[in-house]
Amino acid sequence: MIKILVADDEPDMEALIRQRFRQKIRENEYEFVFAENGRIALEHLRAHNDFDIVLSDINMPEMDGLTLLNKVCEELPLIKSVIISAYGDIENIRVAMNNGAFDFITKPVNFLDLEKTLEKTILSVNHIKKTLQAIKENDILRMYVDENVLNFMNSRAYTESLTENENIEATVAFIDICGFTAISEKQSPNIVVHHLNQYFDVMVRDIIAHDGIVDKFIGDCIMAVFKGEYHLDKGIEACLDIKKSLAALPDDELFSPKVSIGINSGEMVSGNIGSATLRRLDFTVIGDTVNTAQRIQSIAQPNQILVNQDCYEKIKKSFQCNRIGSFKLKNKAAEITVYEILS
């Protein structure tokens, strides 16, 4: 929604604008706020930081439009000002434009002209918003990413790497915090996010310690990938350590975190997946191996680490396991046998 402040002492101006733009007001495209002079308009602007455009007359009591224009340019330089005045001589137009007005419309108002001017002004406002958002995102990125990584992201090598996809042998683990949804329904957002980030931080440290990669955060679940030699062993060891680390956290009367974990190992596709149109691409892994790990996690109970028969056969001499039973998983024709990793 575009929020527009109209400063004009003519009593019929508000009625004319509301009539002309009634459809856009009704559809929540435009919101108009009216002030009878520059002083009241400035009070509105100082009290609320969500105005996008000011439409202002020049000749008004208490504070005229050119004074208001100067104040807006000094205090709120991102707001676009359009002067609407009966004083349409070139001198007034030049003074207004030189003092920072985006455009100038003469009275009596041609509302078709006003409509087109608003559309043009809104395009400029939206461009500024997008630019500021890009700057903000870039600044945030620089807070979290090393300068050498940013330089690489701007290089040709990085651009070419976006199109490289391959089949790999790896282990994937889905690690879900059990029952955390209950907190989000009862506590404030700040408390929910603080606790979730605290638990994630503990889990991520153990994943990294075993050469794992955090592929993504999915709600209150982590998807982690382990590659290279002994990737299955590394994945299981990381998950066992996560259980221990969460259990060792200080007592919390709000929530005691427990995890349910599904692990699977095998061939998967590694590539840059997403939408080029949205410019949102994730370098991730996909395939049946990944889907099976997620479905195994869905049947795991709190503090259970589950694997299928194939994984069990590979690690049964290295880890203590317990056969849980056979389960029918979504989109799987046959039941699979599931084992719990104990230690």
Secondary structure, 3 states (H helix, E strand, C coil): CEEEEEECCCCHHHHHHHHHCHHHHHCCCEEEEEECCHHHHHHHHHHCCCCCEEEECCCCCCCCHHHHHHHHHHHCCCCEEEEEECCCCHHHHHHHHHCCCCEEEECCCCHHHHHHHHHHHHHHHHHHHHHHHHHHHHHHHHHHCCHHHHHHHCCHHHHHHCCCCEEEEEEEEEEEECCCHHHHHHCCHHHHHHHHHHHHHHHHHHHHHCCEEEEEEECCEEEEEECCCCHHHHHHHHHHHHHHHHHCCCCCCCCCCCEEEEEEEEEEEEEEEEECCCCEEEEEEECHHHHHHHHHHHHCCCCEEEEEHHHHHHHCCCCCEEEEEEECCCCCCCCEEEEEECC
